[in-house]
Amino acid sequence: MWKFIVRRIIITFPQLILLSVLLFLMAQAMPGDALTGLIDPNVPEEVKEQRREELGLNDPWHVRYVDWVSGIVKGDLGQSFRFKMPVTEVVTDRVINSFWLSLVTLVFTYLIAVPLGMLSGRYNNTLLDSAITTYTYIGFATPIFIFALVMVWVFGYNLGWFPTSGSVAPGLEPGTMEYYLSKFYHLLLPALSMALIQTVSTVQYLRSEIIDTKQKDFIITARAKGASESRVYNRHIFRNSILPIAAFFGYEITTLITGSIFVERIFAYPGMGQLFIESVLLRDFSVVNAVVLLFGIAMILGALLSDIILSIVDPRIRIK
């Protein structure tokens, strides 16, 4: 078990290195450089060249890459010309907001998907199954940004049940109970919007696995031995059907982190997604590079987490 985990962790290091190289080369291909936005464009060209020399922008690309990676290791992601502050400080609060949004969305997703998938698979080809399947088909066909717009219009503007922007009510003191309750209240609607769409694939996976599993020989044997239906479903069918869900758990997390870009924009929620869009529009390349790097790391770690979880719930797939 531990050998498998260590082996998978070691494999992630070349992936992280390749990600950093590709990101750095793409950043170098962008128009402008790290000096763009930090200096008045009317400054004489001689002054610009002097500043480029001081910043090491005229060095070979591999030297600049090593300097960039060294800065990342030390926690230095560069300087944001838009915020006039280090990128690390800009990204920190946004990462925390996106993390909590993704976590709450993930909880809602499984609270909705697991019961619906179990009911749909257990009572397949019934009216209940048809209703749940219809919901999943509508979810597959609905773009997340359209659904989020409908949610904010109905529950935010028309009914007024939820706030439509921000991550916390203004004027609250950080660290108080009111502050944390307000933070949770502000992320409820965007989290529900993502969960109701994100859940449809999980429902379909679980439904298909339950229908397939309950027809296998060991289930027929368990029923023949007199096991109750609840025992058959809880101890045999559900435990074997949950394997694909466990395998996709890590990917669900990364999908939520990277897929929250449109939702955060629609709800004006100050997370990584909104920061990414704003930085692209304003050509704040230091922030764009940092956000893309964090997204890439999250996806690699999500794949690692999925492999580890699947190896725990299904020892058969472990590499010997």
C-alpha positions in Angstrom: 0.0 0.0 0.0 2.6 2.5 1.1 4.9 1.5 -1.8 2.1 2.3 -4.2 1.5 5.7 -2.6 5.2 6.6 -2.6 5.5 5.5 -6.2 2.6 7.7 -7.3 3.9 10.7 -5.4 7.3 10.3 -7.1 5.6 10.1 -10.5 4.0 13.5 -9.8 7.4 15.3 -9.7 8.2 15.0 -13.4 4.6 16.1 -14.1 5.0 19.2 -12.0 8.4 20.0 -13.7 6.8 19.6 -17.2 3.9 21.8 -16.2 6.2 24.5 -14.9 8.3 24.4 -18.1 5.3 24.6 -20.4 3.7 27.4 -18.4 7.0 29.4 -18.4 7.5 29.0 -22.2 3.9 30.0 -22.9 4.3 33.1 -20.6 7.4 34.0 -22.6 5.4 33.8 -25.8 2.9 36.4 -24.6 3.3 40.0 -25.8 5.3 42.1 -23.4 7.3 41.0 -20.4 7.4 41.4 -16.6 8.3 45.0 -17.1 5.0 45.7 -18.9 2.6 47.6 -16.6 5.3 48.3 -14.1 6.9 51.3 -15.8 5.5 54.3 -17.7 5.4 53.6 -21.4 6.7 57.1 -22.1 10.0 56.4 -20.3 13.0 56.5 -22.6 14.0 53.2 -24.2 17.4 53.4 -22.5 15.8 53.4 -19.1 13.6 50.4 -20.0 16.7 48.5 -21.2 18.5 49.3 -17.9 15.5 48.0 -15.9 15.3 44.9 -18.0 19.0 44.2 -17.2 18.4 44.8 -13.5 15.4 42.4 -13.6 17.3 39.8 -15.6 14.9 39.9 -18.5 17.7 39.8 -21.0 19.1 36.5 -19.6 18.7 33.2 -21.5 15.4 31.5 -21.0 16.8 28.7 -19.0 18.4 31.1 -16.5 15.1 33.0 -16.2 13.3 29.7 -15.7 15.6 28.7 -12.8 15.2 32.1 -11.2 11.4 31.9 -11.6 11.2 28.4 -10.1 13.5 29.4 -7.3 11.2 32.3 -6.5 8.2 30.0 -6.5 9.9 27.6 -4.0 10.5 30.6 -1.8 6.9 31.8 -2.1 7.7 34.6 -4.5 5.3 34.5 -7.5 6.2 38.0 -8.8 4.6 41.4 -8.6 1.1 42.3 -9.8 1.1 45.6 -11.7 -2.7 45.9 -11.2 -2.7 45.5 -7.4 0.8 47.0 -6.9 1.6 44.2 -4.5 3.2 40.7 -4.5 1.2 38.1 -6.3 1.4 35.8 -3.3 -0.6 38.3 -1.2 -3.1 38.7 -4.0 -3.7 35.0 -4.5 -3.8 33.9 -0.8 -7.3 35.2 0.0 -8.7 34.1 -3.3 -7.3 30.5 -2.8 -9.0 30.3 0.6 -12.4 31.5 -0.9 -12.2 29.0 -3.8 -11.2 26.2 -1.5 -14.2 26.7 0.8 -16.5 27.1 -2.2 -15.2 23.9 -3.8 -15.5 22.0 -0.5 -19.1 23.0 0.2 -20.0 22.3 -3.4 -18.4 18.8 -3.1 -20.4 18.1 0.1 -23.7 19.2 -1.6 -22.8 17.2 -4.7 -22.5 13.9 -2.8 -25.4 14.6 -0.5 -27.6 14.9 -3.6 -25.9 12.4 -5.9 -25.6 9.4 -3.7 -29.2 9.1 -2.6 -30.5 9.9 -6.1 -28.1 7.4 -7.7 -29.1 4.7 -5.2 -32.8 5.2 -5.7 -32.5 5.4 -9.5 -30.4 2.2 -9.7 -32.5 0.3 -7.1 -35.8 1.2 -8.7 -34.7 1.3 -12.3 -37.4 1.4 -15.1 -39.9 3.0 -12.7 -41.5 6.4 -12.6 -39.0 7.5 -9.9 -36.1 6.4 -12.1 -37.5 8.2 -15.1 -37.8 11.4 -13.1 -34.2 11.2 -11.8 -32.9 10.3 -15.3 -34.8 13.3 -16.7 -33.1 15.6 -14.2 -29.7 14.2 -15.2 -30.4 14.7 -18.9 -31.4 18.3 -18.3 -28.3 18.8 -16.2 -26.0 17.4 -18.9 -27.7 19.8 -21.5 -27.5 22.9 -19.3 -24.3 25.0 -19.4 -23.2 25.9 -15.9 -23.1 29.6 -16.6 -26.7 29.6 -17.9 -27.9 27.7 -14.8 -26.0 30.0 -12.5 -27.6 33.1 -14.1 -31.0 31.5 -13.6 -30.2 30.7 -9.9 -29.0 34.2 -9.1 -31.9 35.8 -10.9 -34.6 33.6 -9.2 -33.1 33.2 -5.7 -31.0 36.3 -5.5 -32.9 39.1 -7.2 -36.5 37.9 -7.3 -36.9 36.0 -4.0 -34.0 37.7 -2.2 -33.1 34.6 -0.3 -29.4 34.8 -0.9 -26.8 37.6 -1.5 -25.9 38.0 -5.2 -22.3 39.2 -4.8 -19.3 39.2 -2.5 -18.0 36.6 0.0 -19.0 38.3 3.2 -21.2 41.2 4.4 -19.4 44.5 4.7 -18.5 45.8 8.2 -18.2 42.5 9.9 -15.1 41.9 12.0 -13.0 38.9 10.9 -12.8 36.1 13.4 -16.3 36.6 14.8 -19.2 34.1 14.5 -21.2 36.6 12.5 -18.3 36.9 10.0 -18.0 33.1 9.5 -21.8 32.7 9.2 -21.9 35.5 6.6 -19.1 33.8 4.6 -21.0 30.5 4.6 -24.2 32.3 3.6 -22.6 34.0 0.7 -21.2 30.8 -0.8 -24.4 28.8 -0.4 -26.0 29.9 -3.7 -22.9 29.5 -5.9 -22.1 26.2 -4.3 -25.7 24.9 -4.9 -25.6 26.1 -8.5 -22.4 24.1 -9.2 -23.5 21.1 -7.2 -26.9 20.7 -9.0 -25.0 20.5 -12.3 -22.0 18.6 -11.1 -24.1 15.9 -9.5 -25.6 14.6 -12.7 -22.6 12.6 -13.8 -22.2 11.1 -10.4 -25.9 10.0 -10.4 -25.5 8.4 -13.7 -22.3 6.5 -12.8 -23.8 5.2 -9.5 -27.1 4.2 -11.2 -25.3 2.3 -13.9 -23.0 0.5 -11.4 -25.9 -0.5 -9.2 -27.9 -1.9 -12.1 -24.9 -3.8 -13.3 -23.9 -5.1 -9.8 -27.3 -6.3 -8.7 -27.4 -8.7 -11.6 -24.1 -10.5 -10.7 -23.9 -14.0 -9.3 -22.8 -13.1 -5.8 -25.8 -10.9 -5.3 -28.1 -13.7 -6.5 -26.3 -16.0 -4.0 -26.8 -13.5 -1.2 -30.5 -13.3 -1.9 -30.7 -17.1 -2.1 -29.2 -17.4 1.4 -32.0 -15.3 2.8 -30.3 -11.9 3.2 -32.7 -9.0 3.5 -33.0 -6.5 0.7 -31.5 -3.7 2.8 -28.5 -5.9 3.7 -28.0 -6.9 0.1 -28.0 -3.3 -1.1 -26.0 -1.7 1.8 -23.3 -4.4 2.3 -23.0 -5.8 -1.2 -24.4 -3.7 -4.0 -23.6 -0.3 -2.7 -20.1 -1.1 -1.5 -19.2 -2.5 -4.9 -20.9 0.2 -6.9 -19.2 3.0 -5.0 -15.7 2.2 -6.6 -16.1 4.4 -9.7 -17.3 7.3 -7.5 -14.3 6.9 -5.3 -12.0 6.9 -8.3 -13.5 10.2 -9.6 -13.3 11.9 -6.1 -10.0 13.6 -6.7 -11.0 14.7 -10.3 -14.3 16.1 -8.9 -12.2 18.4 -6.6 -10.1 19.7 -9.5 -13.1 20.1 -11.8 -14.8 22.2 -9.1 -11.7 24.4 -8.6 -11.1 25.0 -12.3 -14.8 25.0 -13.2 -15.8 27.7 -10.8 -14.4 30.4 -13.1 -17.8 31.3 -14.6 -19.8 30.8 -11.4 -17.5 33.1 -9.5 -17.7 35.7 -12.3 -21.6 35.5 -12.3 -21.9 35.7 -8.5 -19.0 38.3 -8.2 -17.5 35.9 -5.7 -13.8 36.8 -5.1 -12.2 33.5 -5.8 -9.5 32.2 -8.1 -11.8 32.0 -11.1 -12.8 35.7 -11.0 -9.2 36.7 -10.4 -8.1 34.7 -13.4 -10.6 36.4 -15.8 -9.9 39.9 -14.5 -6.1 39.3 -14.8 -6.5 38.0 -18.4 -8.6 41.0 -19.4 -6.1 43.4 -17.8 -3.0 41.5 -19.0 -1.7 41.1 -15.5 0.5 38.2 -16.6 2.2 37.6 -13.3 -1.2 36.8 -11.7 -2.3 34.8 -14.7 0.8 32.6 -14.5 0.3 32.1 -10.8 -3.3 31.1 -11.2 -2.7 28.7 -14.1 0.2 27.1 -12.2 -2.1 26.6 -9.1 -4.8 25.2 -11.3 -2.4 22.8 -12.9 -0.9 21.7 -9.6 -4.5 21.1 -8.3 -5.3 18.9 -11.3 -2.1 16.8 -10.8 -2.7 16.4 -7.1 -6.4 15.6 -7.8 -5.3 12.7 -10.0 -2.9 11.5 -7.3 -5.7 11.7 -4.7 -8.0 9.7 -7.0 -5.4 6.9 -7.4 -4.7 6.7 -3.7 -8.4 6.6 -2.8 -9.1 3.9 -5.4 -6.2 1.8 -4.1 -7.6 2.0 -0.6 -11.2 1.0 -1.6 -10.1 -1.6 -4.2 -6.7 -3.3 -3.4 -6.8 -5.2 -6.7 -5.6 -2.2 -8.6 -2.4 -1.6 -6.6 0.8 -2.0 -8.5 2.9 -4.7 -7.0 
